[in-house]
Amino acid sequence: MITGFLSSLAGAIDLTNRQIGRAAAWLSLAMVLVQFASVVLRYVFGIGSILMQEAVVYMHGVLFMMAAADTLLHDEHVRVDIFYSRASPWRKALVDFLGCALLIMPVCILLFSVSFNYVAISWSVLEGSRETSGIHGVFLLKTVILVFAVQMGLQAISGMIKNGLTLRHGGEASQ
């Protein structure tokens, strides 16, 4: 019963992060289009736009912060796997479980706790761009830091659940 609940929880976390990651991936296309338009406006028509330049920076930050948990879900982060690639499924599950529990979770908790006041202060003044024609939503961009920490923390929980079930079943894939 608890195994079913944990598997469902991990599945819900995975689905949520997968959907957020796919949505964030569209920002790469938007970034290219806005950057292209900015270059054309500047070099063909002599029109510069701080708003467009800041939009590219915002999209870049949001893309990487919001897609990171999806990347972790698909195990596509950089890994030095000299020993990992030859390890048994049980040992891989143990390494992944410990990595989630001892590395990812503490970093996410620290990042969230350190960033919370930083984001709260930004919201309290509705912080905007330093440029008059820039994007007046810096507080929204800073909020992505907290969302990133939560998403990565939840994905680490999902990883601990899945790897814990694999360890419990002696290395049999239980995903």
C-alpha positions in Angstrom: 0.0 0.0 0.0 2.7 2.5 1.0 4.7 1.4 -2.0 1.8 2.2 -4.3 1.4 5.6 -2.7 5.1 6.4 -3.0 5.2 5.3 -6.7 2.1 7.5 -7.4 3.8 10.4 -5.7 7.0 9.9 -7.7 4.9 9.6 -10.8 3.0 12.8 -10.1 6.3 14.7 -9.4 7.8 13.3 -12.6 4.8 14.3 -14.7 4.7 17.8 -13.3 8.4 18.4 -13.9 8.2 16.8 -17.3 5.4 19.2 -18.3 7.2 22.2 -16.9 10.4 21.2 -18.7 8.6 20.8 -22.0 6.9 24.2 -21.6 10.2 25.8 -20.7 11.9 24.3 -23.7 9.7 26.5 -25.9 11.6 29.5 -24.5 14.6 28.5 -26.5 12.6 29.2 -29.7 11.2 32.4 -28.3 14.8 33.5 -27.3 16.1 32.9 -30.8 13.2 34.8 -32.4 13.4 37.8 -30.0 17.2 37.9 -30.4 16.9 37.7 -34.2 14.3 40.5 -34.2 16.5 42.6 -31.9 19.5 42.2 -34.2 17.5 43.0 -37.3 16.0 46.1 -35.6 19.3 47.3 -34.4 21.5 46.7 -37.5 18.9 47.1 -40.3 16.7 49.9 -38.9 19.0 51.4 -36.3 16.4 50.8 -33.5 17.7 49.4 -30.2 15.5 47.8 -27.5 16.5 47.3 -24.0 13.2 45.6 -23.4 14.0 42.9 -26.0 17.6 42.5 -24.7 16.3 42.0 -21.2 13.6 39.6 -22.4 16.3 37.4 -23.9 18.2 37.4 -20.6 15.0 36.6 -18.6 14.0 33.8 -21.0 17.5 32.3 -20.8 17.4 32.3 -17.0 13.9 30.9 -16.8 14.7 28.2 -19.4 17.6 26.8 -17.5 16.1 27.1 -14.0 12.7 25.6 -15.0 14.1 22.8 -17.2 16.7 21.6 -14.6 14.3 19.3 -12.8 13.2 17.7 -16.1 16.9 17.2 -17.0 17.4 15.5 -13.6 14.4 13.3 -14.2 15.8 12.1 -17.5 19.3 11.7 -15.9 20.8 14.0 -18.4 23.0 16.1 -16.1 26.7 15.9 -16.5 28.1 12.9 -14.6 31.6 11.5 -14.4 30.8 7.9 -14.6 34.1 6.1 -14.5 32.7 3.5 -12.1 29.0 4.2 -12.4 28.6 3.0 -15.9 29.8 -0.5 -15.0 28.0 -0.7 -11.7 25.1 -3.1 -11.0 21.5 -1.7 -11.0 21.5 -1.9 -7.2 24.8 0.0 -6.8 23.5 2.7 -9.3 20.3 3.0 -7.3 22.4 3.4 -4.1 24.6 6.1 -5.6 21.6 7.9 -7.0 19.7 7.7 -3.7 22.6 9.0 -1.7 23.3 11.7 -4.3 19.7 12.9 -4.0 19.6 12.7 -0.2 23.1 14.0 0.6 23.7 16.4 -2.2 20.6 17.7 -4.0 18.3 18.0 -1.1 20.6 19.9 1.2 21.5 22.3 -1.7 17.9 22.9 -2.5 17.0 23.5 1.1 20.0 25.9 1.5 19.2 27.7 -1.8 15.5 28.1 -0.8 16.3 29.4 2.7 19.0 31.8 1.6 17.0 33.1 -1.3 13.6 33.5 0.4 14.3 37.0 2.0 16.1 38.1 -1.2 12.9 37.3 -3.2 10.6 38.7 -0.5 12.4 42.0 -0.5 12.2 42.1 -4.3 8.4 41.5 -4.1 7.9 44.1 -1.3 9.1 46.8 -3.6 8.0 45.2 -6.9 11.5 45.5 -8.1 11.9 46.4 -11.7 14.6 47.0 -14.2 17.3 49.6 -13.6 16.6 50.8 -17.1 13.5 52.9 -17.7 12.6 51.0 -20.8 13.5 47.6 -19.4 11.2 44.9 -18.0 9.7 45.9 -14.7 9.4 42.4 -13.4 12.7 41.6 -11.7 10.8 40.3 -8.7 9.2 37.7 -11.0 12.5 36.6 -12.3 13.9 36.3 -8.8 10.9 34.1 -7.8 12.1 31.5 -10.3 15.0 30.8 -7.9 12.5 29.6 -5.3 10.6 27.6 -7.9 13.8 26.0 -9.1 14.7 25.0 -5.5 11.3 23.5 -5.0 11.2 21.7 -8.3 14.7 20.2 -7.8 13.9 19.2 -4.3 10.7 17.5 -5.4 12.6 15.7 -8.2 15.2 14.6 -5.7 12.3 13.2 -3.5 11.0 11.3 -6.6 14.5 10.0 -7.3 14.9 8.8 -3.6 11.5 7.1 -3.9 12.3 5.3 -7.1 15.9 4.4 -6.1 14.7 3.3 -2.7 12.2 1.0 -4.2 14.9 -0.4 -6.5 17.2 -1.0 -3.5 14.3 -2.6 -1.6 13.7 -5.0 -4.5 17.4 -5.9 -4.8 18.2 -4.0 -7.9 15.1 -4.9 -9.9 13.9 -1.8 -11.7 10.7 -0.7 -10.0 10.0 2.4 -12.0 
